[in-house]
Amino acid sequence: MQLIRSAKSAEGFKEACIKYEGFDARYVHTEDQQGVFKNDFIECAYIVYLLLQQAEDDSPLKKAFDIWREFYCEGSKNLSVFFRYVDHLFCDAVTGVWLFKWDSKDRKIAKEREMICRIFILSGITAIEKFYKSGALS
């Protein structure tokens, strides 16, 4: 999926960060240079924002997000849900799979591809947690 970066999408993301920065100080510094954010964490969050914004409604990316959102946030569409999602993409479980099981250190992979991989890793972890919660796995 080729991401389309625009001044409009960057401004929309910055506005969301401004609304959320009171809850998480990581979103205070949103300086960018031609649509690429200087802060690596914010750049990753922006990539996720673009992926979700530009994906088709029935795409695997949107479905993965919706499954996570339904499980953790009861389907809420509150702005904070997006930022919680980004946090979960960098949780220890996802990062452990990303860094050690997929040996990402040896791959010079683009950030966009990394975020897509993290989304699907989190989707798998969420599915396992849903099975445990339902009692299907014990």
N, C-alpha and C positions, 0 to 999 in steps of 0.2 A: 504494500500500500504506500503510495507516494503521498507524503503530507504536503498540503498547500499552506504555506505560511503567508499571512497577510498582516498589514498594519491593523486592520479591523479585528482580526482574531487575537492579536497580541494585546490590543487595548481591552478587549472583552476579558481576557485572562487576567490582565493587570487589575481591572475593576473587581473581579472575583477575589483576587489576592488582597486588595484593600479592604474588602468586606470581612475577610477571614483573618487578617493579620493580628487582630486583637486576641485571637484564640491561639495563634501559633506565630511566634516571632520569626520563623524561617521565611515567611512570606512578605517581610517588610522590604527587602532590597530586590526590587524588580527591574533593575537597570538592564537594558538590552542594547544590542548593537545589530542593527538591521534584522530585527526579528529573532535573534538568538540571545538568550538570557545569559548574563555573565556568571551567575551562580548556577553551579551544576545541578543542584537539587531542584531549583526552580525551573531550569531548562527541562529536566526530566518530567516534572509536573506539567509543564506546558505541552510537552510531546503527548502525554496521556490525554490532556485536554483536547488537543487536536485530533488524536486518534478516535476518541469518543464522539467528538463533534462531527467528524467527517465520515465515520463509518455508517453504513446502511443500517436501518433499524433491525433487520433480521440477520445481521452479520454475526459471525462467531465472537467478535470483539464486544459488541453490544450485549450479546447474550451472556458472555462471561461476566461483564460488569453487572448486568441485571440480576444474575444468580447470586453474586456476592452481595449486592445491595439488598436483595430480598432476605437473605439469610442474616446479615448483620444489622440492617437498618429498617427491616420490615417494609421495604419498598419505598421508603421516604425519598423524596426528590429535593430535599433541603440541600443548600449549597455545601454545608459542612460534610455531607456524604462523599462528595468528590474528594475533598481533602483527606478524609479518613481512608478512602480507597488508596490514594497515593501513599499514605503511611503504610498501609498493609502491603503494598507492592515492594516496600523496602524492609518489611519485618524480617526477623531472623530466619524464619522457616523458608521464605521465598529466596532470600539472599543465600542461604545455605545451599539450596538446590541450584541456584544460578551460578554461584562461584565454585562449588565443589563437585556437584554431581554432573554438571554440564561443562566443567573445566573452562569457564569463560575467560579466564585470565590469558589463555593462549590464543584466543580469537580476538582479532581487531574488529569487533562488531560495531555497527552504527548504533547510536543511542536509540533511534526509532525501533530498530530490530530488538534491542535489549528490552525496551518497554513492552513490546508485543509479547516477547517470551515471558517476561515477568507476569503479564496479565494472565497468560494461560497456566503458568505455574500456580498462581494464586487461585485460579479457577479449579484446578485439580485439588489443591489443599482444601478449598471450600467444600467441594463435593465430598471429600473424605469426612470432613467435620459434620456435614449434613447427614451422612450415613451413620456416624456414631451417635449423633443426637437422636435420630429416628429409631435407633436400636437395631438397625440392620447389621451393623458391625459391633462387635464387642470384644 
